[in-house]
Amino acid sequence: MMFRTLVFLYPVIRTLGPPVAALLFIAGLSFVGYAWLREPGLWGWLAAVGCLLAAGLLALLCHSYHWWLFKLRPHGCLFIPIK
């Protein structure tokens, strides 16, 4: 199931993945600055950690896309997507 989803989302991951990861990273740094200077509460830090974690995971997915396809491939049958 996850393999077919990754194959289906290939154009989106390859084209929009790195820019979205960069925007999430910038948003995470902005939330860190906001939480540090403005709000002493927990929500700003949670938003910063969430954005930075999402950016890191998306960057890891974009960088290691073929490795994830190799690891999640179906073992019982042959599934070859045609480009």
C-alpha positions in Angstrom: 0.0 0.0 0.0 2.7 2.5 1.0 4.8 1.5 -2.1 1.9 2.2 -4.5 1.3 5.5 -2.8 4.9 6.6 -3.2 4.9 5.6 -6.8 1.6 7.5 -7.4 3.0 10.6 -5.6 6.3 10.6 -7.5 5.7 13.8 -9.5 4.5 15.7 -6.5 7.4 14.5 -4.2 10.0 15.3 -6.8 8.8 18.7 -7.9 7.1 20.2 -4.8 8.9 18.3 -2.0 12.2 20.3 -1.8 10.5 23.8 -1.9 7.9 22.8 0.6 10.6 21.4 2.9 12.5 24.7 2.6 9.4 26.7 3.4 8.7 24.5 6.4 12.3 25.0 7.6 12.0 28.7 7.3 8.6 28.7 9.1 10.2 26.6 11.8 13.0 29.0 12.3 10.5 31.9 12.4 8.5 30.1 15.0 11.6 29.6 17.1 12.3 33.3 16.9 8.7 34.2 17.7 8.7 31.8 20.7 12.0 33.0 22.0 11.3 36.8 21.8 7.5 37.1 22.1 5.7 34.3 23.8 6.9 32.4 26.9 4.2 29.7 26.3 4.6 26.2 24.9 2.6 26.5 21.7 5.2 28.5 19.8 7.8 25.9 20.7 5.5 23.1 19.7 4.8 24.7 16.3 8.5 25.3 15.8 9.4 21.7 16.6 6.5 20.5 14.4 7.6 22.5 11.4 11.3 21.6 11.8 10.4 17.9 12.1 8.1 18.0 9.1 10.8 19.7 7.1 13.4 17.2 8.1 11.2 14.2 7.3 10.1 15.6 3.9 13.7 16.4 3.0 14.7 12.8 4.0 11.9 11.4 1.8 12.9 13.6 -1.2 16.6 12.7 -0.8 16.2 9.0 -0.2 13.1 8.4 -2.4 14.6 5.4 -4.4 15.8 3.8 -1.2 12.3 4.0 0.3 10.9 2.4 -2.9 13.5 -0.4 -2.6 12.6 -1.1 1.0 8.9 -0.9 0.6 8.7 -2.9 -2.6 6.2 -5.8 -2.8 8.0 -9.1 -2.3 5.4 -11.5 -3.5 4.6 -10.0 -6.9 6.4 -7.9 -9.5 5.0 -4.3 -9.7 6.7 -2.2 -12.4 5.3 1.3 -12.9 5.4 2.5 -16.5 6.5 6.1 -16.9 
